[in-house]
Amino acid sequence: MTYTKTIEAELKKSMLNKDSDKVKTLRMLLSKLREKKIELKKDLTEMEELAILKKAAKERMDSISTYASAGRDDLVKIEKSELDLINTYLPPEMEDSDIEIIVKKIVESTGASGMADMGRVMGASMKEVAGQADGKRVQSIVKKILGA
């Protein structure tokens, strides 16, 4: 089942249960998915849907840090609940040790020797972890392995 269909089914349940906060978040996610579908003029692939959900989660994390620094705990609470809901649809993140193994293999196969090769290693690493790890985490591991 696609992410869109899963979210639509969950939205129906939430509407029946009168869970207004969950309904609001699910409608927002469906709206983002439909906007992208219209923009691309085709049905979304699972990877495209996943990218949209990850972007929504990242937006929530950014908002949480902004609101927390502004002392708006009420808004932080709302954003955290939305982030928790979005995270239920995302696959689990890879462990750092697994990412390190992948990056080390790529460094060996490409013959990368320093920071000058970072772009090449990052590109291959991001393809390999495809949606299972945040780019910043991968970047920090690549820097560590390349000796930055």
N, C-alpha and C positions, 0 to 999 in steps of 0.2 A: 504494500500500500504506500502511495506517495505521501510526502509530508503534508501536502495540501489536503488530501482526503482524510488523513489522520486528524488534522486540525479541525476540519469541517465537522467530523464526527464528534470530536471533543467539544466543539462549540455547541452542537445540538444538546449534548448532555448537560453542559453548563447552563444553557438557557432553561432547560427543564428544571434544573436544581436551583434556579434563580441566583446563581453565583455571579453577580454583576461585575466584580473586579476581573474574574477570569474571562468572562464574555468580552469585556473591553479589550483585554490583551490579545485574545484569540482573533477578534475582528481586525485588530491592527495588523497582526501577522498575515491574515488572509488578504488584507488590503495590499500589503507590500508584495505578496506573492502574485496577486492578480495584476498589479501595476507592472511588474517585471514581465509577466506573460504578454501583456498588451504591448509593452515597449519592444519586446523581441518578436512579436507577431507569430509566436509558436508556443507549444506546450513546453513547460520547463522540464529539464532533466532533473534527476535526483540531486546531482551535484550543484546545479544552479539553485534549487530550492534550499539546499543546505547552506550555500553561500549567503543567501538572503537571511536565513535564520541566524547565522553566525554574525552577520552585520548588525542585526537587531540586538543581539546579545552584547556586542561590543558597544553599541550606542548606549545601552543601559549601564554598562560598566563605566563609561566615560561620564554619564550623567550622575552616577553615584558619587564618583570622586569630586565632581564639580559641586554638587549639593552638599557633600560632607564638608568641603573646605569653606563653604558659605554658611555652615551651621544650620542647614535646613534638614533636620532629622526627619521631619514629616515626609518630605519628598524622597529622601533616601529610602525610607521604608517602602514607599510605593514602587520605586524603581527596583529595589531588591526583590519584591514579590513578583514583579514582571520578569526579572532576570531568572528567578528560580523556575518559573513556568516555562520560559523559552528553553532553558537548559534541559528540561525533561524531554524535549524533542531532538536535542543534539546528541550525537554519539559521544561516548566517553573520550576524554583527552588521552593521548599517549603519555606514558611515563617518560621522564627525562632520560632515563637509562636506555630506553628503546630508541629514542631520538638520537642519542649519542652513537649507538651502534650503526644506525642508518647513515649518519653524517660521516663516521669514520670510514665506512665502506665507500662512500662517494668520494671522499678525499683520496683514498687509495686508488680508486678506479680512474679518477681524473688527473691524478698526479699533482694535486694542489699542494703548494708548499708554503704559502703565506697569505697575508691579507689581500694581496693583489688578485688572488683567485676567489675571493669571497663571493662575488656575484655568480660565478659559475657553480660554486658549491651550494649557495642558497637556492638557486633556481632548481637544481636537481633535487635538493632536499625537500623543498616545498612540494614538488611533484610527487615525491615518494610518500610524504606524510599526508598529503591531500585531505584536508579537512579534519585531520585527527589531532592537530597541534596548532597553537597560535604562532604566528610568524615571529613575534618578539621572542618567544621561548626558543624557537629554532635558531634565530639570529644569535642569541646569546651563547648557545651551544656551539654554533659554527665558529664564532669568535674565539671561544675557549679552546677549541680543538686546533684552530689555525694559529693560535698563539698571540692573540691581540691583547 
